[in-house]
């Protein structure tokens, strides 16, 4: 059975990668190490990490001993920041159908989807990277 609320693979990889990079025991963490820890494709992970580099969350060092490190203090990075960096601004839909001429006088979802979105956004905004440091 699938979950009702799903985060994209890109966001999931981005969040897990950022926590791993924040917790690294050496100066840099390589794509290979992150891919192994997240059980993901190095190719796909590289794309996600490059977006995070362009957005200023992490720094990239090239070469055989290269890798990634945080570009900001972990207490200044929320999960919401990472989410919006990867997915763009959150667009809250009140109705999954989004039709202009609804056949119902009141929403059959009773605005629960809007409430769930609001709660998820609030959760992501309050979760800072430093809360996951070991």
C-alpha positions as CSV (number, residue, x, y, z in Angstrom):
1,X,0.0,0.0,0.0
2,X,1.4,3.4,-0.9
3,X,1.5,6.3,1.5
4,X,-0.8,9.2,1.2
5,X,1.9,11.8,1.4
6,X,5.0,11.0,-0.6
7,X,8.2,13.0,-0.9
8,X,10.0,12.7,-4.3
9,X,13.1,10.6,-4.5
10,X,15.1,13.8,-5.2
11,X,13.9,15.4,-1.9
12,X,14.5,12.2,0.0
13,X,18.0,11.8,-1.4
14,X,18.7,15.5,-0.7
15,X,17.6,15.4,2.9
16,X,19.5,12.2,3.7
17,X,22.6,13.4,1.9
18,X,22.6,16.7,3.8
19,X,22.3,14.8,7.1
20,X,25.2,12.5,6.1
21,X,27.4,15.4,5.0
22,X,26.7,17.3,8.2
23,X,27.7,14.2,10.2
24,X,30.8,13.3,8.2
25,X,33.9,12.2,10.2
26,X,36.4,13.5,7.6
27,X,36.7,16.8,5.7
28,X,34.8,15.6,2.6
29,X,32.2,13.0,1.8
30,X,32.3,11.5,-1.7
31,X,29.3,10.7,-4.0
32,X,30.3,7.0,-3.8
33,X,30.1,7.1,0.1
34,X,26.8,8.9,0.1
35,X,25.3,6.6,-2.6
36,X,26.4,3.6,-0.6
37,X,24.8,4.9,2.6
38,X,21.6,5.9,0.8
39,X,21.5,2.8,-1.4
40,X,21.1,5.1,-4.5
41,X,22.5,5.6,-7.9
42,X,25.7,7.7,-8.0
43,X,24.5,9.3,-11.3
44,X,21.1,10.3,-9.8
45,X,22.7,11.4,-6.5
46,X,25.2,13.6,-8.4
47,X,22.4,15.5,-10.0
48,X,20.8,16.1,-6.6
49,X,24.0,17.2,-5.0
50,X,24.9,19.6,-7.9
51,X,21.5,21.4,-7.3
52,X,22.4,21.7,-3.6
53,X,25.8,23.1,-4.6
54,X,24.3,25.7,-7.0
55,X,21.8,26.7,-4.3
56,X,24.7,27.3,-1.8
57,X,24.0,24.6,0.7
58,X,27.1,22.5,0.1
59,X,30.5,22.9,-1.5
60,X,32.0,20.5,-4.0
61,X,35.7,19.7,-4.2
62,X,36.8,17.8,-7.4
63,X,39.5,15.2,-7.7
64,X,40.3,11.7,-6.4
65,X,40.1,12.9,-2.8
66,X,37.2,15.3,-3.5
67,X,33.7,15.3,-2.1
68,X,31.1,17.5,-0.4
69,X,31.0,19.6,2.7
70,X,28.5,22.0,4.1
71,X,28.6,25.6,2.9
72,X,26.4,26.9,5.7
73,X,26.1,26.2,9.4
74,X,23.7,23.3,10.0
75,X,21.5,25.3,12.3
76,X,20.8,27.7,9.4
77,X,19.5,24.9,7.1
78,X,15.9,23.7,7.5
79,X,14.4,20.7,5.8
80,X,12.0,23.1,4.1
81,X,15.0,25.0,2.6
82,X,16.3,21.8,1.1
83,X,12.8,20.8,-0.1
84,X,12.2,24.1,-1.9
85,X,15.8,24.2,-3.3
86,X,15.1,20.8,-5.0
87,X,11.4,21.1,-5.8
88,X,10.7,24.8,-6.1
89,X,8.1,26.7,-4.2
90,X,5.4,24.7,-2.5
91,X,2.1,25.0,-4.4
92,X,-0.7,24.0,-2.0
93,X,-3.8,22.6,-3.8
94,X,-7.0,22.5,-1.9
95,X,-8.4,19.9,-4.2
96,X,-6.5,17.2,-6.1
97,X,-8.9,17.6,-9.0
98,X,-8.5,21.4,-9.3
99,X,-11.5,21.9,-11.5
100,X,-13.1,25.3,-12.0
101,X,-16.7,24.1,-11.8
102,X,-16.9,21.7,-8.9
103,X,-20.0,19.6,-8.9
104,X,-20.2,19.6,-5.1
105,X,-21.3,22.4,-2.8
106,X,-18.7,21.7,-0.2
107,X,-15.4,19.9,-0.6
108,X,-15.7,16.2,-0.1
109,X,-12.1,16.3,1.3
110,X,-13.3,18.9,3.9
111,X,-10.0,20.8,3.3
112,X,-8.0,18.0,5.0
113,X,-5.4,18.0,2.2
114,X,-4.7,21.7,2.8
115,X,-4.4,21.0,6.5
116,X,-2.0,18.1,5.9
117,X,0.1,20.2,3.5
118,X,0.2,23.0,6.1
119,X,1.3,20.6,8.8
120,X,4.0,19.0,6.6
121,X,5.3,22.5,5.7
122,X,5.4,23.5,9.3
123,X,7.3,20.3,10.2
124,X,9.8,20.8,7.4
125,X,10.4,24.4,8.5
126,X,11.1,23.5,12.1
127,X,13.5,20.6,11.4
128,X,17.0,22.0,11.2
129,X,20.0,20.0,10.0
130,X,21.8,20.5,13.4
131,X,19.1,18.5,15.1
132,X,20.4,15.4,13.4
133,X,24.1,15.7,14.3
134,X,25.5,12.8,16.3
